[in-house]
Amino acid sequence: AEVDDDDRTYCFCDGTTYGEMIACDETDCEREWFHLSCIGRTIPPEGAWFCEVCK
């Protein structure tokens, strides 16, 4: 079955893509992309970044 990316959810909030987002640098991260506002940031961190699950 083909995956419809429009229905895919990201981040801890299970939201869709909106606003500024950052990717977790763990290759097997389940969520992959996170909203900056959901991780408590207004600007992306410098260098590699790993979500709370992958840290």
Secondary structure, DSSP 8 states (H G I E B T S, - for coil): ----GGG--BTTTTB-S-SSEEE-S-TT-SS-EEEGGGGT-SS--SS----TTT-
